[in-house]
Amino acid sequence: MLIIIVGVVLLLVLGGGGAFFYISKQRAAAEEGVDEAEGASTKAAHATSQTPPVYLPLDNMVVNLADPGGEKVAQVGVTLVVTDAHASDTVKAYLPTIRSGILMLISQRTAEELLKQEGKEQLAKDILRETSLPFGGGEEEAEEAVPPKKVKKASKKKAHAEYPVTGVLFSSFIVQ
């Protein structure tokens, strides 16, 4: 009888010790998470989000370039990075408008501009701005003409606005 009582007490002590160890580990992990969250910036929080990025590939576009003589063409494949699957559906509703705007942007460039790295980066920025137009964005050029006091207020407003398209990737880029 004594052996059974000692065995039960020993089992309870070991179980309690194991539970204490498990709970203290969870509390330490939670405290580390709070410390990291306080020190991390907003970008880092978005980068560690649970959802993977959603890509919306567009059909390749063949465009005459603005070179003299009109002999140069570009074939460009664009893939849009959107915030989530719901945003992808929203962007698809405006796809003809977005695609037309992208074609107009590319047709205004020369082959020399598009062959340079800076030209491609500028085109990507312009395409990103163009994709925000159907959602009320793309007013950067209008804000540049505003006095500095008003620009600060406008940029604060813009920082809070989130558009469904967050990035532009080139899947193919051929200039002939």
Solvent accessible surface area in square Angstrom, and as a share of the most:
residue,aa,sasa,rsa
1,M,177,0.79
2,L,132,0.66
3,I,147,0.75
4,I,116,0.59
5,I,91,0.46
6,V,86,0.49
7,G,36,0.35
8,V,78,0.45
9,V,81,0.46
10,L,100,0.50
11,L,127,0.63
12,L,125,0.62
13,V,98,0.56
14,L,117,0.58
15,G,46,0.44
16,G,42,0.41
17,G,42,0.40
18,G,41,0.39
19,A,52,0.40
20,F,151,0.63
21,F,126,0.53
22,Y,134,0.51
23,I,85,0.43
24,S,46,0.30
25,K,118,0.50
26,Q,96,0.43
27,R,166,0.61
28,A,51,0.39
29,A,65,0.50
30,A,60,0.47
31,E,112,0.50
32,E,111,0.50
33,G,39,0.37
34,V,85,0.49
35,D,94,0.49
36,E,123,0.55
37,A,72,0.56
38,E,135,0.60
39,G,73,0.70
40,A,49,0.38
41,S,74,0.47
42,T,95,0.55
43,K,170,0.72
44,A,42,0.33
45,A,61,0.48
46,H,122,0.55
47,A,85,0.66
48,T,105,0.61
49,S,61,0.39
50,Q,176,0.78
51,T,92,0.54
52,P,100,0.63
53,P,79,0.50
54,V,42,0.24
55,Y,112,0.43
56,L,10,0.05
57,P,96,0.60
58,L,16,0.08
59,D,106,0.55
60,N,72,0.37
61,M,2,0.01
62,V,104,0.60
63,V,11,0.06
64,N,97,0.50
65,L,8,0.04
66,A,54,0.42
67,D,25,0.13
68,P,128,0.81
69,G,70,0.67
70,G,44,0.42
71,E,148,0.66
72,K,85,0.36
73,V,44,0.25
74,A,0,0.00
75,Q,60,0.27
76,V,0,0.00
77,G,0,0.00
78,V,0,0.00
79,T,17,0.10
80,L,0,0.00
81,V,26,0.15
82,V,3,0.02
83,T,64,0.37
84,D,64,0.33
85,A,68,0.52
86,H,141,0.63
87,A,10,0.07
88,S,10,0.06
89,D,90,0.46
90,T,48,0.28
91,V,0,0.00
92,K,102,0.43
93,A,78,0.61
94,Y,88,0.34
95,L,43,0.21
96,P,101,0.63
97,T,82,0.48
98,I,1,0.00
99,R,73,0.27
100,S,58,0.38
101,G,11,0.10
102,I,0,0.00
103,L,55,0.27
104,M,115,0.52
105,L,16,0.08
106,I,0,0.00
107,S,37,0.24
108,Q,114,0.51
109,R,26,0.10
110,T,35,0.21
111,A,6,0.04
112,E,117,0.52
113,E,73,0.33
114,L,0,0.00
115,L,113,0.56
116,K,107,0.45
117,Q,117,0.52
118,E,119,0.53
119,G,13,0.13
120,K,55,0.23
121,E,87,0.39
122,Q,89,0.40
123,L,0,0.00
124,A,21,0.16
125,K,133,0.56
126,D,14,0.07
127,I,0,0.00
128,L,62,0.31
129,R,51,0.19
130,E,30,0.14
131,T,0,0.00
132,S,10,0.06
133,L,81,0.40
134,P,36,0.23
135,F,51,0.21
136,G,50,0.48
137,G,1,0.01
138,G,17,0.17
139,E,84,0.38
140,E,66,0.29
141,E,113,0.51
142,A,66,0.51
143,E,33,0.15
144,E,141,0.63
145,A,93,0.72
146,V,48,0.28
147,P,79,0.49
148,P,105,0.66
149,K,166,0.70
150,K,124,0.52
151,V,50,0.29
152,K,138,0.59
153,K,147,0.62
154,A,27,0.21
155,S,53,0.34
156,K,139,0.59
157,K,158,0.67
158,K,73,0.31
159,A,82,0.64
160,H,154,0.69
161,A,45,0.35
162,E,144,0.65
163,Y,57,0.22
164,P,20,0.13
165,V,9,0.05
166,T,76,0.44
167,G,17,0.16
168,V,21,0.12
169,L,87,0.43
170,F,60,0.25
171,S,80,0.52
172,S,35,0.23
173,F,46,0.19
174,I,80,0.40
175,V,31,0.18
176,Q,134,0.60
